Each structure stands twice: as structure tokens, then as C-alpha cells.
Amino acid sequence: MKVRSVLIGGWEFTKDDGIDQEIAKLAGGKILFIPDASKFPEKQIDRATIKYNNYNTKILLLNENLKSIPKGIKVIYLGGGQPEKLMEYFHNNPSLLKEIKGKWLKGEIILCGSSTGAMVQFKEMLAEDSRGKGNANLIPGLGLIKNNAFVAPHWNEPDGSAQWREKILEAHKEKLIITVDEYTGLFWGEDKAKVVGLGGVNIASNGKIRNYKNGEAIPTLPLLT
């Protein structure tokens, strides 16, 4: 399976859940990390650096003098945090977003994202008032993945509301809803996907829902674009 995108349910770099080890195998020794959704990017950078040192993989960052993707990058990782903040970052760096989209569509890079970084890859994502807060509204994302899907991270969050989860599933029956638990990743290829981690992934569509656990393959997901 050729992986195109990795969707992680949240709390990246904090447990040995197997996700980072699998990403490192795809990265070829270096990852371009974009932590600009985080309230505390320095902490996120430190965690990523420590975690990936275990797998002989360097974490690279963009800076004021480096506005384009370095040569040889196979994996770009979007950290979690606030979706609106990450959207603003790309709004202020349109050439970078255009380059990422172009390379991703050509299959030259794998785009990984945790929580926010997973949500924004789609045409639509959960609005601020709908991320575990009772509503089920969607707002525009970056639109790299252009199918009729969106992702709901932190699905098993202990403080989350069962009523909210039911509301999300009921309100968007016509869509492909991908729910991803914390410490869990969905490695998504052209025609199938694989679950890695400590939790599960739900695929919901037309009122039907199916759960997948670590190591299980999902053979029927549609193409990314």
C-alpha cells in the first residue's frame, strides 16, 4: 500500500503508540514539521524531536529564510492545536500551501496530521463550536482531500459527550465520516487504509458505522481526490 495521508486522532508524540515508528519508515531520515496550529509550538517541536530521534529521523522546520519545502522531503507533518490558527498560517503563506498541494497531488510527499493537522486536509472540517461542544457544524478546510468526507479526531476523549458524537453521525449521514481515537493513526492509501495505534477508527456513511482496530486494513475507502 502506498500511503498518501496519515490522519492521527490527537496527542501526538506523547506515547509509544507505534504511529511515529511507522511514519519514520516512510520519511527517509527527515520530516518537515509545521507546528503553527499549536499554542505552545516550542513544546511540540521538542516532543517531536525527542520522539523521532528514537527512529534516526530529523525534524526540520521552516524559518524566515526558508519559505519552500527543502529538497528530499518525503513527509510533511502538521501538528495539532487550533484549526483556525493553522488556516491563518497558510493564508499568510499561500506559495507554501500551493507547493504542498502540488507535491502532494503528484504523490511526491506524504501529508501527516494530528487532530487539527488531520482535520484541515479535507474540504470541510468541524467548526470551533462543534469540536466536542454540542453542535455539528462544518467550515471550509484546506481542501487537499476533495471527496465527500471529514475527520473527527479525539473521538474517544474521556470528557467528550456521547450525545455530541451521536449528533455528528446523525447530522452528516450523507458524508463519509472518519472518526479517529487519540493515540491512533489512519494510514490512508489510494484504495485502502490501515489502522495503527492504541485506539480505533470508525468509518460511518449512510447511517452505517464500522470500527477498525490496530493492524486492521480498511479496503473500501474512496480515492483521496
N, C-alpha and C positions, 0 to 999 in steps of 0.2 A: 504494500500500500504506500503510495506516495502522499505524504502528509502535506496539506496546503495550509491548514489553520489549526491552532490549538486554543481551545476555549477552557479556561480554568475558573472554577467556581468561587475562588477567593482565598485569602490568607496565604499568598504566595511566599515561598522561601522559608516558611516557619516550621515545617515538619518534613520528615523523611517519607514523603508520600509516593515517591517514585516518578513524579512528574518531571522534575528538573533533570534527573538522570536520563530520561527518555529524550528530553529536549536537547541536552548536551550531545547526544548521539547524532542529532541532526545538524548541529551547529558548526562542526568543523573547527572547533577551538576558540570561537569568539561569537559574542552576541551583542547586537546593538540594542541597548536598553533605553527606553523612553519613560521616565518616571514622573512626567509632568502632570499626571492626574492626582498625585499624592499631596496631602497636606504637609507631609514630612519626607520630601524626596531623599534627603541625605540618609535617613534611616533605611529607606527602601533600597537605596544604592548599596549601602553597607551589607544588608542582608543578602542581596543578590550576589555581591562579590564573594562573600564568605561561602555561600551555598555552592556557587559554580566553581570556586577554587577546588572543591572536592572532586570535580569532574574535569579538571585541567582545561577549563574554559574561561576565557577572559570576558569581563563585562566592559564594553565600550560605551561612551557617552558622546552625544553631540554637544558642542560648545559654540561660543560666538564665532569662532574661526572655522567651524566645520558645520556647514549647513546642508550637506548632502551625505548620502549613505557611503561609508567607506568601502573600498574595494574588498571583495572576498567575503562580504557578509551574506550568510545564508539564512539567519534567523533574526527577526526584529521582535522585541518583546515590549509590549505596552503594559506598564504596571497598573495596579488598581488605585482606587481613590474616588474622585468626583468626575463623573462623565462630562459634565458641563465645562469643567476646567480643562479637560483633555481636548474637547471640541474647540475651545477658545485657542488652545495652543496650536492646533492645526490650522485654524482660521488665520492665525498670525504667521503661519509658516506654510503658505499654500504650495510653494515649489517643492517642499519636502513631502507633503502629502501626495502631490502629483507623482513624484518619483517613487514613493512607496506603492501607490496604486499600480503604476506601470510595471514595476518589477514583480509585484505580487500576481498580477493578471497573467504575466508571462511565465509564472512558475519559477522565477529566479530566487524568490525569498519565501520563507515560511513566516506567517504572522502569528505570534503568540500573544495572548492577552488574558490577564486575570481580572475577574469582576468587571470593572469599568472597561479594561482593555479588551474583554470579550464582547461586552455589550455594544460598543461603538462600531464594531466591524460590520454590523448589519445596516440595512436601510432604516430600520426603526429600532428604538430601544425604550426601556421603561423610563418614564418621566420621574422627576425627583419625588413627587407626591405619590408615586406608585411603586417605589422600591421598598416593599415590606410595610407600607404605610396606609394600606386600606384601599387605594384606588387601583385602576388598571389602565392608566393612560399611557400612550406611546408618543414619542417625539422622534424627529429625524436623527439618525446616526451618520456615520461616515459613508455608508453605502458601498463598501467593498464587496460584501456578500449581498447579491442582488435578488435572492429568492424571497419567498413569502414567509420568512422566519424571523424570530428574535430569540435572544437568550436571556434566561432569568438566573443569575448567579446567586450564591448564598441560599440555595433552595432549602437546605436543612438547618438553617440558622436557628439555634435554640430559642431565641426570642421572637422568631417570626410567627405570624398569625396563620393558623390553618385556614381561617375564613378568607384571608387575603390570597393564599395560594389557590383555593378553590375559585375565587373570583377571577384571578388571572386566567385560569384554564377555561372557565365558562365564557369570559368576555371575548376571547380570541380563538374560538373553535375553528375558524376558517384559516388560521395560520398554523405554521409548524412551530411549536413552542419547544425550545430546548432548555430544560432546567438542569443546572449543574450544581451539585453539592460543594461545600467547602472542601479544600484539600483533594479535589478531584479534577481531572482534566479530560477533555474530549479531543482526541487526535483525529482530525477530520481530513479525509482524502477525497478524491474525485467522485468515488461511487460508494464508499463505505467509511466507517469510522471505528475507533477503538477507545474504550474507557480505561483510564489509568488513575489510580488513587485510592483513597480511603472511603469514599462515599459512592454515590450513584449518579446516573444521568437518566432523566426521563425524556422521552420523545412523545409529544402529545399532538394529535391532529384529528379533526373531525369528531371530537368527543372521546377518542380512544387514547389511552396512555399506556406506554410500556417502559419498564425500568431495566436498566443495564448496570452491571457492577464491574469492578476491576477485571481487566483482561477480556471482557466480552466484546465481540465485534457487532457493529450495527450495520447490516448490509443494505438497507433500503433508503438511506438519506439521499436527497436530490443533490445535483451538482451545486457547487458553490455559487456559480454565476449563471 
